[in-house]
Amino acid sequence: MLEQLIDFLRSELKIPADAISLAQKQETLEPHILPIVLWQYGLLNKVQLNQVFDWLEVSRI
């Protein structure tokens, strides 16, 4: 599911790969943690964060 989330972040929200790589350096990186880390670093705004949570809810893989 993490790969699918990363694909969503890159394709739909246009989050740069280096921003995602920075967030992936967290120790306990689960799909539901990645968007929070990106938001904490200022790499996602609140609208994008909500879009990611909506995507995660619909995807439930």
Backbone as a printed PyTorch tensor [residue, N CA C, xyz], in Angstrom:
tensor([[[  0.8180,  -1.1940,   0.0000],
         [  0.0000,   0.0000,   0.0000],
         [  0.8610,   1.2570,   0.0000]],

        [[  2.0320,   1.1890,   0.6010],
         [  2.9070,   2.3500,   0.6520],
         [  3.2980,   2.8030,  -0.7570]],

        [[  3.6000,   1.8580,  -1.6260],
         [  3.9630,   2.2090,  -3.0050],
         [  2.8040,   2.9040,  -3.7200]],

        [[  1.5980,   2.4220,  -3.4930],
         [  0.4340,   3.0430,  -4.1190],
         [  0.2060,   4.4540,  -3.5820]],

        [[  0.4360,   4.6420,  -2.2900],
         [  0.3160,   5.9650,  -1.7010],
         [  1.3540,   6.9130,  -2.3000]],

        [[  2.5780,   6.4360,  -2.4510],
         [  3.6300,   7.2560,  -3.0370],
         [  3.2780,   7.6160,  -4.4820]],

        [[  2.7420,   6.6670,  -5.2340],
         [  2.2930,   6.9600,  -6.6010],
         [  1.2240,   8.0350,  -6.6020]],

        [[  0.2810,   7.9710,  -5.6640],
         [ -0.7730,   8.9790,  -5.5470],
         [ -0.1710,  10.3460,  -5.2310]],

        [[  0.7470,  10.3860,  -4.2800],
         [  1.3810,  11.6490,  -3.8970],
         [  2.1070,  12.2820,  -5.0810]],

        [[  2.7930,  11.4590,  -5.8510],
         [  3.5490,  11.9770,  -7.0050],
         [  2.6380,  12.3800,  -8.1470]],

        [[  1.7000,  11.5290,  -8.5000],
         [  0.8890,  11.7960,  -9.6930],
         [ -0.2470,  12.7810,  -9.4540]],

        [[ -0.9680,  12.6350,  -8.3690],
         [ -2.1370,  13.4800,  -8.1350],
         [ -1.8010,  14.7880,  -7.4290]],

        [[ -0.9200,  14.7430,  -6.4450],
         [ -0.6140,  15.9410,  -5.6590],
         [  0.6920,  16.6070,  -6.0800]],

        [[  1.4180,  15.9630,  -7.0010],
         [  2.6710,  16.5140,  -7.5340],
         [  3.7050,  16.7960,  -6.4360]],

        [[  3.7670,  15.9010,  -5.4500],
         [  4.7610,  16.0180,  -4.3810],
         [  6.0950,  15.5180,  -4.9550]],

        [[  7.1440,  16.3160,  -4.8660],
         [  8.4430,  15.9080,  -5.4200],
         [  9.0040,  14.6550,  -4.7490]],

        [[  9.7310,  13.8800,  -5.5240],
         [ 10.3190,  12.6370,  -5.0230],
         [ 11.2550,  12.9030,  -3.8480]],

        [[ 11.9980,  14.0060,  -3.8840],
         [ 12.9230,  14.2800,  -2.7840],
         [ 12.1820,  14.5960,  -1.4870]],

        [[ 11.0000,  15.1920,  -1.5860],
         [ 10.1910,  15.4500,  -0.3920],
         [  9.7040,  14.1360,   0.2000]],

        [[  9.2880,  13.2240,  -0.6520],
         [  8.8270,  11.9150,  -0.1860],
         [  9.9880,  11.1430,   0.4320]],

        [[ 11.1530,  11.2220,  -0.1900],
         [ 12.3390,  10.5420,   0.3500],
         [ 12.6920,  11.0610,   1.7320]],

        [[ 12.5860,  12.3660,   1.9240],
         [ 12.8560,  12.9580,   3.2320],
         [ 11.9110,  12.3820,   4.2840]],

        [[ 10.6470,  12.2970,   3.9570],
         [  9.6590,  11.7730,   4.9010],
         [  9.8630,  10.2830,   5.1590]],

        [[ 10.3600,   9.5600,   4.1720],
         [ 10.5600,   8.1220,   4.3210],
         [ 11.6960,   7.7780,   5.2780]],

        [[ 12.4710,   8.7410,   5.6870],
         [ 13.5810,   8.4780,   6.6000],
         [ 13.1130,   8.2750,   8.0380]],

        [[ 11.8370,   8.4350,   8.2910],
         [ 11.2870,   8.2130,   9.6240],
         [ 11.3550,   6.7200,   9.9500]],

        [[ 11.5990,   6.4040,  11.1940],
         [ 11.7480,   5.0100,  11.6120],
         [ 10.4990,   4.1680,  11.3840]],

        [[  9.3770,   4.6290,  11.8540],
         [  8.1510,   3.8380,  11.7820],
         [  7.2450,   4.3850,  10.6870]],

        [[  7.6710,   4.1890,   9.4550],
         [  6.9060,   4.7430,   8.3440],
         [  5.8660,   3.7450,   7.8630]],

        [[  4.6450,   4.0280,   8.1880],
         [  3.5030,   3.2610,   7.7270],
         [  2.7450,   4.1800,   6.7700]],

        [[  1.9020,   3.6150,   5.8990],
         [  1.1800,   4.4650,   4.9500],
         [  0.4090,   5.6040,   5.6030]],

        [[ -0.1640,   5.3800,   6.7670],
         [ -0.9560,   6.4390,   7.4030],
         [ -0.0790,   7.4840,   8.0950]],

        [[  1.2200,   7.2050,   8.2770],
         [  2.1430,   8.1460,   8.9030],
         [  2.7970,   9.0680,   7.8700]],

        [[  3.0480,   8.5720,   6.6750],
         [  3.7370,   9.3460,   5.6400],
         [  3.0920,  10.7110,   5.3880]],

        [[  1.7760,  10.8110,   5.1890],
         [  1.2090,  12.1450,   4.9480],
         [  1.3580,  13.0860,   6.1340]],

        [[  1.3350,  12.5540,   7.3470],
         [  1.4970,  13.4000,   8.5300],
         [  2.9220,  13.9490,   8.5880]],

        [[  3.8920,  13.1120,   8.2680],
         [  5.2820,  13.5600,   8.2510],
         [  5.4670,  14.6350,   7.1770]],

        [[  4.9130,  14.4160,   5.9920],
         [  5.0120,  15.4190,   4.9320],
         [  4.3790,  16.7340,   5.3720]],

        [[  3.2550,  16.6530,   6.0380],
         [  2.5670,  17.8580,   6.5220],
         [  3.4050,  18.5630,   7.5910]],

        [[  4.0000,  17.7950,   8.5030],
         [  4.8230,  18.3780,   9.5590],
         [  6.0180,  19.1460,   8.9840]],

        [[  6.5690,  18.6350,   7.8900],
         [  7.6950,  19.3060,   7.2430],
         [  7.2450,  20.4450,   6.3310]],

        [[  5.9440,  20.6490,   6.2290],
         [  5.4350,  21.7110,   5.3760],
         [  5.4190,  21.3500,   3.9080]],

        [[  5.4660,  20.0570,   3.6160],
         [  5.5000,  19.5950,   2.2290],
         [  4.1140,  19.2670,   1.6890]],

        [[  3.1270,  19.2420,   2.5640],
         [  1.7120,  19.1110,   2.2020],
         [  0.9550,  20.2060,   2.9290]],

        [[ -0.0230,  20.7890,   2.2660],
         [ -0.8900,  21.7320,   2.9790],
         [ -2.1020,  20.9640,   3.5220]],

        [[ -2.9720,  21.6410,   4.2440],
         [ -4.1140,  20.9550,   4.8750],
         [ -5.0630,  20.3520,   3.8460]],

        [[ -5.2660,  21.0400,   2.7420],
         [ -6.1530,  20.5090,   1.6920],
         [ -5.5720,  19.2080,   1.1400]],

        [[ -4.2760,  19.2180,   0.8430],
         [ -3.6270,  18.0190,   0.3320],
         [ -3.6510,  16.8980,   1.3670]],

        [[ -3.4340,  17.2420,   2.6240],
         [ -3.4740,  16.2380,   3.6850],
         [ -4.8450,  15.5700,   3.7340]],

        [[ -5.8940,  16.3570,   3.6400],
         [ -7.2430,  15.7920,   3.6230],
         [ -7.4750,  14.9340,   2.3900]],

        [[ -6.9180,  15.3240,   1.2570],
         [ -7.0400,  14.5140,   0.0400],
         [ -6.3700,  13.1560,   0.2320]],

        [[ -5.2200,  13.1610,   0.8730],
         [ -4.5140,  11.9020,   1.1300],
         [ -5.3290,  11.0280,   2.0710]],

        [[ -5.8750,  11.6050,   3.1340],
         [ -6.6900,  10.8150,   4.0500],
         [ -7.9280,  10.2580,   3.3470]],

        [[ -8.5370,  11.0460,   2.4820],
         [ -9.6760,  10.5480,   1.6980],
         [ -9.2480,   9.3760,   0.8220]],

        [[ -8.0860,   9.5110,   0.1800],
         [ -7.5770,   8.4450,  -0.6760],
         [ -7.3090,   7.1860,   0.1450]],

        [[ -6.6890,   7.3490,   1.3170],
         [ -6.4040,   6.1930,   2.1710],
         [ -7.6910,   5.4900,   2.5970]],

        [[ -8.7210,   6.2730,   2.9010],
         [ -9.9840,   5.6850,   3.3300],
         [-10.6360,   4.8930,   2.2080]],

        [[-10.5800,   5.4150,   1.0140],
         [-11.1920,   4.7330,  -0.1350],
         [-10.3680,   3.5160,  -0.5400]],

        [[ -9.0570,   3.6360,  -0.4650],
         [ -8.1630,   2.5660,  -0.9370],
         [ -8.2040,   1.3290,  -0.0580]],

        [[ -8.0710,   1.5100,   1.2210],
         [ -8.1100,   0.4090,   2.2120],
         [ -7.6170,  -0.9120,   1.6480]],

        [[ -6.3990,  -0.9270,   1.2170],
         [ -5.8270,  -2.1350,   0.6300],
         [ -5.1880,  -2.9720,   1.6980]]])
